[in-house]
Amino acid sequence: MLFVVSTNLLYSLSWKRFVSYQNFPSKYIYPSYWSRAKQQYKWLPFRHRFVPSLRRLAISCCSHAPSSIAVNNVKKTKAKTHLSTFLLPSNENSPLLLKIRHTCAHVMAMAVQKLFPEAKVTIGPWIDNGFYYDFSLRTPFTDEDLKNIEKEMKRIIQRKLPLRREVVSREEAKKRIQEIQEPYKLEILDSIVEEPITIYYIGNEWWDLCAGPHVEHTGIINAEAFRLETIAGAYWRGDENREMLQRIYGTAWETKEQLEEYLKQKEEAKKRDHRVIGQQLDLFSIQEEAGSGLVFWHPKGALVRNLMEDFWRREHLKHGYELLNTPHIAKVDLWKVSGHYDFYRDSMFQQIQVENEPYQLKPMNCPFHCLVYKNSLKSYRDLPIRWAELGTVYRYERSGTLHGLMRVRGFTQDDAHIFCLEEQLSQEIRMVLLLAQRILSRFGFHEFEVTLSTRPEKYVGSDEIWERATNALKEAMEAENWRYMIDQGGGAFYGPKIDIKVRDAIGRLWQCSTIQCDFNLPERFQLEYVSNEGVRRRPIMVHRAIFGSLERFFGILLENCAGDLPLWLAPVQLKWIGLSEEAKATCNKYYEYAQQKGLRTQVDQSGDRISKCIRNGELEKIPLMAIVGPKELQTGLISVRSRSLGDLGQLSLETLLNKMVSATQEACDLQDIL
């Protein structure tokens, strides 16, 4: 995968923002070294309920994730248990791990240049599970080269060479780079605006232009807890018109046990790849003939998507939202008013000329909602207003960054915007938190990591309104006893935000829900309401999404359940298997009766042996199979087998179908109602 990063990030490599999937390129701010990037943790007791109709919840805490919320039903089921034995630390909750990974990137570059003196270095940041470094070298690296580089890295680690930071002038840095003939580093230096310029040495043998942070000496790295993984191509600075470099990816951990657990999870993740599952179950495809990054939903996948959308609409209507539908295109002037044209033009598709006026495919839904609000003057009595839309947006992504459903060029956001009074903000946020938890739990996600991002260095709005809005977000989370982590200075320029990551069955975190205050768009669009004093004032605007995008969430869902969708979501909920012609005729009658009840069943017409019929049903990941043979015809009962629970014994037709209807209507799995 290729990444496009800002020039300042290429240099600093010591500040990482939490950014929601497919947000436009974030503005990276150069830090005042490591203290600027440090996370602050907020610990809160957590006792929680869903809305009254749901069971009481039991809470558990994970030692490696102090800010995570583990929310699980008291009634445990096999399907809801993590496969991993323990949760791995992350860069966000382990500053030492981040330093280890960054230093590993430098040690790898040093080892490469020892073995390949002609190699030129470029950038080497830490990433979520490790690190990488890009090299310019005419000869391609081989798998054998990776083994030799690993051995050299271990020799460097065993020498316990100190990491030394030196501050130099721009002229001195330029001189040193020219002396060692590193053209890419010279280009990076030329792009750096901030001061000071810092260099990190490994011993007195190798150095790199870098802002840190690093471990004190190479011996702190556990030589048994890192591994070089893959080699990939990457354009210099993500520009396909520039040189193609060779990127070496590696992973690094604090202990050997963590590395082994990561490798287990990685192997499990391969089995759960949503692209493979999507093809096996015939759910969706990307048709290159039509264009990269465009999703084609096949009948079964489209059915699941519609079930997700219907559930989403029902929940929002029950929670006081009204639904909107807005166009897919608008005049370019609208995006200039909203600011998207100036800030995010590179991620927007090219303009379309309509009757000599430039139009633009929409990259976001929020300006449209602002126009609807502005259509009539609002009173304070009208607020809060809650508008939700499943709005399809279009964003230009480089072909190298596209990845199945996770990163595409056309996707549907579950967008909603709340317009409220300042004194209503905390309560509205509480309602969003509860709604997000309710919806995410229905799809099998019961554990979250929550981050509050506060005012950055550059922002719009007064300090006073920022403080009040940030306090309102805190109050909402504390009122619901949510633990959260603070990303100091990590908010968008237009308001503070809450990000919710879900933890999947193998321990990975996925960014999904975002709740964001906005002081910018109400000003840009001159949004107003008449206060109780008869004065026109600006409303508080809140952006929020729960899935993030339907496409990406569907991919996360498939990987979380390995394609075993819960009963209420499965495209085929039950397969009828008749062991004789008479039994098949009875199965056809059962099928018609189930269809009248709104259930999705299928009659096996293959004529294969029962073992093969069951095997095929397992491969198709059908939750239930109902077997009808001579005994069942005589008793009027049905032998039922569940993929997740095994043999359920014999049930009457009414009992079976009524339980299935209940599970479907309540959006839960069969084991939750047995």
N, C-alpha and C positions, 0 to 999 in steps of 0.2 A: 504494500500500500504506500502511496506517495503522499507526502504532507507538504502543504504550503505554509511556511511560517514567516513571521515578520523578521526584519533584519536585526532589530534589537534583541529578539528572542534567540536568534542564532548566536549572539554574543553572550548574553547574560546566562542563559540556560539555567537560571535559578529561580524562575517564577513561573508557576503554572496556574492558570485560571480554571475554575470549573465552568465549562461552557456546555449548554444544552446541545443535543444533536442537531446538526444542520442549522445552528444559528449562523449568522453571517460572521466573517472573520472578526475575532475579538481584537480589541486594542490592548496590546501588551505594554505594561508600564514598567520601566526599568526600576529595579528595587534598590533600596539603600541596604544592599547586601542581605544576609540570611535572615536577620531579625525582621525585615519587612515581610518576608514570605511565611513566617512561622504561623502555624495554626494555633488558635486559642480554643480550648475546649470548655464547653459548658455542660456540667453534669446536673441532671435533674432526676428525681425519682419518677418512675413511670408506672402508673396504674391506668388501665385504659378500658373503655367499652366501645363497641360499635354502637350504632343506633339501637334502640331498645329491642327491636325484633330479633337481634342476633344473640348468640350465646355470649356468656362472660368469657373474657380472654385471659390466657395465661401468658406472662411475659418472661422472657429469658434474655440474658445478656451475654455477649461474646467478648472474651478477654482481649482479642486483637482488634475489636471495633467498638471503642468506647462510646461512639456517637450513634450506634445503630439501635434501631427499635425492633425487637423481635416480637412479632405478634402472631400467635398460633392458637388455634382452637384447642380447648381442653381435650377434646376427643382427637387423639393423635391418629394419623393414618400413614401407611407406608409411603404414599404418594407425596406427602408433605415433608418428608425427612430429607435433610441434606445428605448427599452422597459423600462429601468430603469429611474427613475425620476432624479437621479443625480449620478455622478461618485464617487465611494468610494475612499478614500485615500489608499495608499499602504505603505509598509515598506520603499520603496525607496524614496518616496516623503514626508514622515512624520516621522522624527526621534522620535517624541513623541509616535506615535502609535507603533513603533517597541519596544520602552522601555516598554510601557504598556503591550504588549504581552509577552515580556520576563519576566517581573515581575509577570504577571498572572501565568506563568508556575511555578515559585517559590512559589507563594501563594497557588497554587493547591497542590504542593508537600507537603507543610507545613500542609495544611488541611487534606490531605490523611494520613499523619503520626500521626496527632492528633486523627483521627478516627480509624486508623488501625496501631497501634504502631509497629506491626511486619513487615510492608511493608518496603522494601528496595528501595532506589531511585537510578536512573541511570543518564539519561540525560533529559533535558527539554528545547529545543530551541523554538524560534519563527519560524513560517512558514508563507506562503503567506497570509492566512486568519485568522491566530490565533497562536496557540501554541499546544504543546503536552508534555507529560512527560511519561516516561516508568518506570514501577514499577515491582518489584519482590514480588509476594504475592501468597501464595498457594490457597487461596479462590478467585474465580473469582468475579470481580466487577459486580454489577447488575445495572439496570436502577435506582432503588431506591437508591443505593449507590451514583450515580451521583447527585441526588437531594440533598442528605445530604452533599456531598462534596461541592456543590454550596453554600448551606446555611452557611457552615463553612467558605468558602472563603469570603462571604459577611461580616461575623463577623470580620474577619481579616482585610478586607478593611476598615470597619467603625472605627477600632481602630487607623488608621493613623500611623501605625508602620513605623519607619524610615528604609530605606535601607542603610546599612553601608558597605563600602568597606574596606577590610583589606589586606595588603600585608604581607605574611608570608614566611618563609624559607620552602624548600622542606621537611626538617625533621620535622618542626612544623606541616605542613599540614598532613604529614603521621601520626604523633602522634594523632592529633585530629580526623582523620578519623578512626583510630583504636579504639579510645575511644568510638565512637558512633557505631562501628561495621557496617560499610558500605563497603562491599567488592568490589562493582562495582566502587565506587568512588576511592578506592585504586588502582584499575586497571587503571582507567583513569589517575590518578596522575602518575603512573609508565610510562605511554606512553607519557607524556608531556616532550618535550625537551626544550622548551623556558622558560625563566624567565621574569618577576617575577611570583610567584604563588599568585593568589588572591582569596579571599573568600568574599562572600556577606552575610551579616546578615539581617534578618527581625526582627527588634527589637533586643532583646537579647535572643530570644526563638528558632530560627531556622537558620541554615546557609547552604550554598552550595558552593562547589568548582566551581568558575565561573569567567569570565572576564568581565561580563556586556554586554551592559549598562542596567541600571535600572532607574525607577523613583525615586524621592527623598523620598517619603513615600507612603504607600499603599493607602492612601486616594485620591491620584491622579487618581487611577483607578475608573472609573464610575461603581458602583455596578449594574447598570441597563443596562450596555453595554457589558456584557460578557455572555457566555453560554457554558456549557460543552455539547458536541455533541455526540460523539460515543466512543465505546471501541473496540479496535482491538488487535490482537496478533502481536508481533514483536520479532524477534530473536535478542539477544544481539549482538550488532555491525553488524547486518545484516547477521550473519553467522548461517546457518541452523543447524550447528553442535553444536551451543551454546544453552544456556537456552532460553526458550520461556518466554517473558515478557508480561505484560499487558500495553497497551498504551491507555491513555485517551487523546482524542482530544478536544480542546476547541477553541472558537472564541472570539475575544475581539476587541472592537472599542473605539473610543473617545467619542461617544455619543450614546444615546439610539436610535436615528433616524437612525444612520449608521447601528446599529445592525439589526433594522427592515428591512432596505433596503437590507442588506446582506442576511437575511433569505428569503426575497421575491425572490432575484436573485438565491439563492440556490434552491428554489422550482421550479423556472422557468428552471434552469439548469437540473433538473431531467427530465423534460418533453422533453428537448433537447438532452438527452444522445445519442451520436452517435451510441452506441452499440444497443440501443433499436430501433432507427430509421433504422439502417442498417438491422435489422432483420425484422421490419415491412414492409420495402420497398424491401426486398430481394436483398440487394446490395452486402453484403459480409458476411463472417463468419470466425471464428477461429475454425478449426477442431482439437480438442484435440487428436483425433485418429492419426493424422499426426504429431502433435507436438505443444506445446504452442508457442505463439508469431509469428505464421506463418499465413499470410492472404490469404484466398481464395476469389477471386473476382468472384461474380456471374454475369450472363449475363448483367443485368442492371447496376451493379456497374462497371463492366469492360468497358461497353460502356461509362459511365461518365468519367472514368479514361482515356480512349483513347481520348476523347474530350479535356480533360485537357492537355494531352501530345501534341496533335496536335496543340493546341493554343500556348502552350509553345514553341514548335519548330518554328512555324511561326514567333512569336515575336522575337525570338533569331536570326533567319536568317535575318529578316528585320533590326536588330540592329548590323549586322556585325559579328555575331558569326559563327563559323564552328562547325559541330557536330562530336562527337567522339563516338565510341563504343569500350569498352575494356573488357578483360576477367573477370570472376568472381573469379578467383583463380590465385595464383602466388607462386613462391618459397618463403620460409621463409626468405631467404637472402635479398629479396627486402624489407621486412618490417624491417629488421635490418638496412639496409642503410637509410631508411626513418625515423627510430627512433621509429616507432610504436611498434615494438616488445619489446623494452626496457621499454617504458613508459606506454603502454596500453595493455600489454599481457593479463591481467585478463579479459579484455572485448573482447578478440578474441576467436573464437572457436578453438577446439583442432586441431592439425595438421593432415594432411592426407599424408600418405606415397605413393609416386608414383615412382616406379622403384628405391627404396631405397633413394629417395630424399624427404625431408619434404616440403609439400606445405601448403598453408594457404588460407582459404576463405577470400576474401578481406573485411576489415572493413572500408576502405576509397578508394576513386577514385584517389586522388591527386598523389600518386607515379606513377600510370600508365600514367597520363598526362605528368609527368616529363620525363618519358622514351620516349614518343612520341616527346617531344620537343628536347630531346637529340639525336634523331635519325639522325639529320642533323645539321650542323653548321648554325646558324642564323646570319644575318646581322642586323645592327640597322635599315636598311630600311624595314626589315620584321616586325618590331614591331610597334604597339602592335599586339599580337596574342591573339585571344579570342576563347577558345575552351569550348564547353558545352556538357554535357552528362547526360542523365537520367540513372544513374548507380545504379544498385542494390547492396547493401552491406549487410554484415552479422555481427552482434555483439551479443556477449553473454550477456544476461540480466537475472538476477535472476528471477525465476518464480513469486516471490512475487511483483516484480516491473512492471510486464506486465499489460497493461491496454488497451483493445480494439485496436484501430488503433494508439493510442497516444504513446504507447511504445511497440515495437515489436522486433523480433529478425532478421527479414529480411525485408528490406525496400529500396525504391528507392529514392535516393537523386537527386535533380535537380542541379547537380554540374556544376560549370564552373570555369575555371582558366584563368586569364589574365596575360600574360607576356609582360611587357612594360618597357620603359625607365623611369628613375626617373622623368624627366620633363613632361612625359605623364600621371603620376599617378593621378593628381587632375582631369583632364578631363575624364579619364576612370572611376573614382569614380562617377563623376557627371552623366555619362551615365548609370551607374549601378543603381543609385538612381532613375533616371527617369524611367528606365525599371521596377524596382521593384514596383514603384508607379503605373505604367500603368497596370502591370499584376495583382497586388493585388486588384486594384479598379475594375477590370473586374469580380472579384469573390465576390464583395460586401463589400470590406474592404476599408473604406475611412478615417479612423482615426488611427494614428500611434504614438507610443512612441519610441523615438530614443535615443540611448546611444552610446557615444564614450568612449571606454576603452583604457587607456593609459599604458605606460611602467610599468611593475611590478618590484618587487625588484630583481628577477632573470630573466635574459633575454639574448638573443644572439644578436649580431650585435652591432655596435658602437652607442654611445649616439647621434652622429650627424645624422646618418641615421634614428634613431628612431624619432628624433625631426622633421626632414624633412618630413618623412612619416606621422606623426601625424598632422603636419601643412597642408599637402596635403588633408587629410581627412576633416579637419576643413574647408579648403578653398572650397572644393567641396560642403559641406553642406551649407556654408554661401553663396556661389554663387547661390544656388537654394533657399535661404531664408528658410532653414529648422532650426527649433529650436531643440536643443538637450541637453542631460544631460551628464555630464562627470563622468565616473566611474574611479576615479584617481587610477592608479595602477592595474586596472582590466583587462588589455590586456593579451593575451597569451604570453608565453615566447619568441615567434618567431615573434611578430609584433602587432601593434595596430589594433583595429577593430571597426566596426560600427554594432550594433544590432538594428533591427527594430521589434518592437512588434505591432501586430494589435489589435485593440479593437473590440470586437464582439457586437452583438445586445443587450446583457444584461450587457455590461460594463466590461467584463473580458478581460485581456490582454494575448495575446499568442505570444511567441517568434517564429518568422518565418524566416525573412531574416537576413543574416549575410554577411558582407563584411570585409575581413581580409587580411591584408598585411602579407607576410611571407618572412623573411630573412634567414630562416633555411633550407628549402628544396632546394633552388637554390645552397646553399653551399654544402649540403650533396650529391646532385646528380651532382655537378660540372657543372651546367647549365651556358652556355656562349652565348654571341653574340659578333660580331666584331664591334667595335665602328667606328665612322667616322674618327678616328685617326689611325685605323688599330690595335687597342689594344683590347684584349679579356676582356670582363667585364661580371659581373653577372647581369641578368635582375631582375627587381622587379616582384615578383609573388603575385597575388591577388587571394585568394579563395573567392568565393561568391556563395550563394544559395538564392533563392527567396521563394520557398515553404518551404524549409528545407528538408522535405521528403514528397513524394506524399501521403503516407498513413496517416501521421499525419495531413497534410493540409486538406485532404479529411474529416477527423474526425472533424477538426475545422470548415470547411465549413458547414457540416451537422448541427452542433450545432448552428452555426451563423444563418442559415436560417431555422432551425427546420425541415429540410428535404424538404422545399419548394425551390428546386433548380431553378435558373433562367431559362427562356425559352431555352436559347442556350445550357444549360447543361442537361436539363431534359431528362431522358432516353425515356420517351414518352411525346411528346410535346403537343399533342392534341388527344382527344378521340371523335370519331364520334358516335352519338347516333341517330339511326333511329327509328321513332315512328310507322312504318308499314313495311310490307315486301318490298313494292315498295321503301320506304325511305331507308331501309337497303341496297337494291341493289344500290341505288344512292350513299350511303355512301361508299360502296365498290369501286365505280368508283372514288370518291373523294380521297379515300385512295391511290389508284394506281397513281393518278395524283400527289398527295403530295409526294409520294415516288420518283417519277421521279425528283422532285425538291430537293431531298435530305433531306426531312423532315421526322421526326419520329412520325407517327400517328398510331392510333389503332381504329378498329371498334368494338363497343360493340356488342357482339354476345350472350349476356346472355338471352335476351328475358324478362328481368325484367321490372317493371314499371319505368317510367322516373325518378321518385323521387329517387328510389333505384340506378338506373344507375348513376345519378349525385352524390349521396352519395358515391358510390363506387369509382368514379373518385376523389372525395375529399379525401377519405382515401388513395388513391394511390398517392395523391399530384400531379396530372396531371395539368399543368398550364392552359390549355384551354379545353373547351368542346364545341363541335359544334352540335347543335340539328337540325335535319331535319324531319319535319312533313308535313302534307298536305299543310299548308300555304307556307312553304319554297319550296316545290315542284312546287307550282303554280307560285311563284314570282321568283324563281331561286336564292334567297338569303339564307343566313345561319344565324341562331340565335347563337350567340357566347357568352359564359360565361367564365370569367377569375377568377381564384382563388384569385388573389390579387386585381383586380379592379372591380369585380362583373360583372353585365350585360353590354356587349359591344354593344348590339343592333344587328341589322342585317347587314351583310356584304356580298359582292359578294365573290365567291370562289377565284377569282384572287386577290382581295384586301387582303383578309385574308392570303392567302398563300404567297403573295409577302411581306407582313409585317413580317410574320414569317421567311421568307428567309433572310430578311434584319437584323432582330434581331439575327439570327443564325450566319450570316456571320460577323456581327460587334461585336459578343460576348457581347450582352447586353440583357436586358429584354424587353418585349413587350411594357411596358409603356414608355420606353425611345424613342420609335419611333412613338408612336401614336400622 
